[in-house]
Amino acid sequence: MTPITITDPALIEQLRRADATELRDPDGRVLGRFLVESEGVYLPPPGYESPFTDEQRREFRQHVTGRPTEDVLRDLRKRA
């Protein structure tokens, strides 16, 4: 991904107030979509509907599996 630095204070303020929006050129063509990043929160695209019910998502969160990242990294370092 190529970062773009925005310097226009008015545009920065507009983007800070938006949760998701389309960015368009002066002719109305869509350049891309902008989604706000929040710590630990993923915002799906507008109009997206989860295939899972709220109850299923609660159940998924209760069954955490896997290994801590530090354990995986330690094992990888041992292999190198």
C-alpha positions as semicolon CSV with decimal commas, in nm:
position;residue;x (nm);y (nm);z (nm)
1;M;0,000;0,000;0,000
2;T;0,130;0,345;-0,085
3;P;0,063;0,606;0,184
4;I;-0,070;0,946;0,080
5;T;-0,019;1,241;0,314
6;I;-0,313;1,478;0,329
7;T;-0,227;1,837;0,415
8;D;-0,558;2,013;0,355
9;P;-0,703;2,082;0,705
10;A;-1,063;2,087;0,576
11;L;-1,024;1,746;0,409
12;I;-0,856;1,603;0,718
13;E;-1,150;1,717;0,930
14;Q;-1,401;1,568;0,685
15;L;-1,223;1,233;0,695
16;R;-1,204;1,238;1,075
17;R;-1,583;1,280;1,093
18;A;-1,653;1,004;0,839
19;D;-1,679;0,637;0,931
20;A;-1,672;0,516;0,572
21;T;-1,693;0,712;0,250
22;E;-1,606;0,711;-0,119
23;L;-1,333;0,942;-0,246
24;R;-1,418;1,088;-0,588
25;D;-1,240;1,305;-0,841
26;P;-1,395;1,634;-0,964
27;D;-1,576;1,442;-1,243
28;G;-1,748;1,214;-0,990
29;R;-1,540;0,903;-1,065
30;V;-1,470;0,687;-0,761
31;L;-1,102;0,687;-0,670
32;G;-1,144;0,453;-0,376
33;R;-1,309;0,395;-0,044
34;F;-1,200;0,526;0,292
35;L;-1,262;0,333;0,615
36;V;-1,167;0,475;0,951
37;E;-0,922;0,265;1,149
38;S;-0,994;0,229;1,517
39;E;-0,784;0,047;1,772
40;G;-0,903;-0,312;1,784
41;V;-1,218;-0,237;1,586
42;Y;-1,278;-0,352;1,230
43;L;-1,550;-0,170;1,041
44;P;-1,686;-0,376;0,751
45;P;-1,769;-0,203;0,423
46;P;-2,105;-0,026;0,405
47;G;-2,386;-0,268;0,322
48;Y;-2,197;-0,577;0,441
49;E;-2,405;-0,830;0,632
50;S;-2,237;-1,101;0,838
51;P;-2,329;-1,459;0,751
52;F;-2,317;-1,535;1,128
53;T;-2,578;-1,454;1,390
54;D;-2,491;-1,255;1,704
55;E;-2,518;-1,578;1,903
56;Q;-2,273;-1,757;1,673
57;R;-2,022;-1,472;1,701
58;R;-2,048;-1,482;2,084
59;E;-1,982;-1,856;2,074
60;F;-1,680;-1,811;1,844
61;R;-1,524;-1,564;2,089
62;Q;-1,553;-1,818;2,372
63;H;-1,351;-2,084;2,187
64;V;-1,011;-1,923;2,147
65;T;-0,747;-2,157;2,006
66;G;-0,392;-2,125;1,888
67;R;-0,063;-2,029;2,045
68;P;0,072;-1,698;2,170
69;T;0,274;-1,508;1,912
70;E;0,584;-1,513;2,134
71;D;0,576;-1,895;2,144
72;V;0,554;-1,916;1,765
73;L;0,838;-1,664;1,719
74;R;1,059;-1,848;1,970
75;D;1,006;-2,176;1,783
76;L;1,085;-2,010;1,450
77;R;1,407;-1,861;1,590
78;K;1,515;-2,208;1,707
79;R;1,479;-2,337;1,350
80;A;1,694;-2,062;1,199
